[in-house]
Each structure stands twice: as structure tokens, then as C-alpha cells.
């Protein structure tokens, strides 16, 4: 086996020495045995997408219920603090977030612009939106106020979800974005914003399972 294949299979084993899943092993071998040129890869690519799929339910919740394990290790910028979150944690946190969104009046098919750095709240928002059926629009933290306004108006987003360092950008363009109704900050309470830190903590940690069409909206 060449070095690339060996490294790929080692990656499939994971860093903790877990046994290689047979499906993962077969996928790695098929990948390494396939032609390496771009045109052939494009021509032979096939994606079998299930009719009903929702990552938050079918991956996060499924792993949480059947084989819970560590999902995220959050390390502070100075390296002094490490927090560990399991799939069970992500499942409960995203359900709380979904219930919060529902309580704030957001419905299936609504759009929400999301601007947040590498914080656990980003996962809460992404998976919580999936469960509620809200279509999240993640953006880089380098977005300016003008960039955020463009995304909001282009999609007629009803909500914006940001970390505290981006609230001022949104406050600058509120008057320019008539569709915006819900302003959520992934942090403590502040004037003019709904605090996910407060509201999600008070929400129920369960969300009823739903089937979801592959194109994205919860049924």
C-alpha cells in the first residue's frame, strides 16, 4: 500500500486506536484504487442522497442515543481551559436552541444569518436551526455590516444570530433590513438582543423527531 493509502487508513482508525469500520476501510481502498485525474473523478462521481435526511437527527441524535462519545473539545485561546462536549451534549443543546427559536416565533423555512467564531454556540445554532427547520446562513467573522445587510436582504432573513463581538455591526444596519425581526446573541443579555445563553438554558432539552426532505426543510 502506498504512503497516501496508509495514511488514509490510519486516519480511518482515528487517533485513539479504535478498530477500523469495515465500511470506512472499503471506502478508503476504493478511493485509493480509483483514477487520480480530475475529469475521471467528476465523471464517475455518484451521490446517493436519502429522500429524508437531517444531520441533527440522523447523525447527532443517533450517535447520542446509541453510542455516545466525545464530539467536540473546546480549547481557550490561551490553552488554559479545555471543555469536552459529547454527542449527548450537542443533542440536548441543539434541542434547547430549537425550542428557543420556536419560542421566538421562527418557523420552518425561515432564514437566519449566522456570524460566530469557533465557539460551542455555533454548533448549538447550526444543529438547532436544522431541528427547527430554520435555514441557517453561516458567514465568516470577517463580514462587515454591509456584508451582513446584503445577506439578510438577499434572503429576506427573519433572524440574525451572532456572537457579542458582531452585535454592533448588526445594530448599524437594522434600519436597512426590514425583514429582520429576531436578534439573537450567543452570549449574555444586552439591550435589543435575545440572549441564547439565557433563553436556551431555560428551554426544554428535547425536540420531537421529524423526517426531513433531502433539500432541507423539516416536514
Secondary structure, DSSP 8 states (H G I E B T S, - for coil): --HHHHHHHHHHHTTTT----HHHHHHHHHHHHS--SHHHHHHH------SB--HIIIIIIHHHHHS--EEEEEE-TTS--EEEEEHHHHHHHHHHHHHHHHHTT--TT-EEEEE--SSHHHHHHHHHHHHHT-EEEEE-TT--HHHHHHHHHHHT-SEEEE-GGGHHHHHHHGGG-TT--EEEESSS-BTTBEEHHHHHHHS-S------BBTTS-B-
